[in-house]
Amino acid sequence: MVASSLKMKNSRIFVILVIISILVSISSIAFAEKNLVFDEGKFFSEEEIKTLNQESNRLSHEYNIDIVIVTTDDTMGKSSREFADDYFESGGLGIGEDRSGALFLLDMDNREAYISTSGIAIKYLTDERIESILDMVFDNGLIDGDYHGATIGFLRGMEDYLKIGIPSDQYNKSEEEIGEELREEPKEEPKEELKEEPKEEAKQEPREKNSLTGSDIVLSVLIGIMVGGFFIISVRYRYRFRKAKNPYSYKRNSIVNFSRREDRLFDTIITHRVISKPKNERRSSYSLRDTISRDTTKASSPSPGRSTTHTSSSGKTHGGGGRKF
């Protein structure tokens, strides 16, 4: 009896240990770090890649959204938006059925920083929030070539808005819908110009042709000769050389007195002035740049809660925005 009871206890302990080991392995697999940093442009050191990947995984696990970082110096002829969307989809990135995630692209080929969103990340990152995150990216050293600092700026901005949550007034609107709304806006009809009725021209009586007689010609020539002669005489009188009354006395005025003078340097003053760098200009590419002209885009400034969406080459919906540098 004692032996059988010991065997039963050992078997139970064995089963419990097996279950615990399975649970531990499942949890370790579930929380294992994914590779979320793809430094194809070779902008980061190995240590920087490690820290960025750890931070991306932390945010991804906490908010159930893939936070991806990509660098490149060759987009193969694609725009930053096309490259970011295709990279996200072809890499199988994103969490859940809607493939939720945000990809931050440093594109040295097109000289643009771009953020592509998918799934629930489209709701978190409205157009206004994307602009704010891009401000942080530029302010953290992107223009100065500090790509690690710029990426940290993206992660900080991303975390701030994930903590705040989805805005209460958030809504999605596609570029096609925005374009249709703009095209349907009523245009001011040009005012009709009042046409003046042609006035009847007053009848003019025929005039006699002007003609010169022989006496008029002779008189005109005589007057011209007199006036010209007067000017010639006055000019010659003005330019006639006159004898100088007081010639220069070179003997009296040629005395020169020399004096000795010395300059001594006592001190120097150096003034320094710091030339400030140009401020970050917000040149956004998130709006309707591919479908609508610049003037139309300016008229359609996004509201704070709007997330502008577009369709990728594979037909999937993405949000996002970028800025040239």
Number of C-alpha atoms within 10 A of each C-alpha: 6 6 8 9 10 11 12 11 12 12 12 12 12 12 12 12 12 12 12 12 12 12 12 12 12 12 11 11 10 11 12 11 15 13 14 21 22 16 17 13 15 11 17 18 10 11 9 13 19 14 13 21 20 17 16 24 24 16 17 22 15 10 14 17 24 26 27 25 23 20 22 19 15 14 16 8 10 13 13 28 25 15 20 26 25 16 16 20 15 9 8 9 20 24 16 13 7 13 19 20 25 31 25 22 25 28 24 17 16 17 13 19 26 25 28 28 31 28 21 18 26 26 21 23 32 29 25 16 19 27 22 16 21 25 19 21 25 25 16 20 16 20 13 11 11 15 19 19 19 24 24 17 22 24 22 16 19 20 15 12 17 17 10 9 12 18 15 7 9 16 16 15 14 18 19 16 12 18 16 10 11 15 12 9 8 7 7 6 6 6 6 6 6 6 6 6 6 6 6 6 6 6 6 6 6 6 6 6 5 5 6 7 7 7 8 10 10 10 10 10 10 11 11 11 10 10 10 11 11 11 11 10 10 10 10 10 10 8 8 8 8 6 7 7 6 6 7 9 8 8 7 7 8 8 7 6 5 5 5 4 5 4 5 5 5 5 5 5 5 4 4 6 5 5 6 6 6 6 8 11 11 15 11 17 19 23 25 21 13 10 12 16 10 13 8 15 17 11 9 15 10 17 13 14 20 21 29 26 25 20 15 17 10 10 8 14 17 22 29 29 26 24 20 16 16
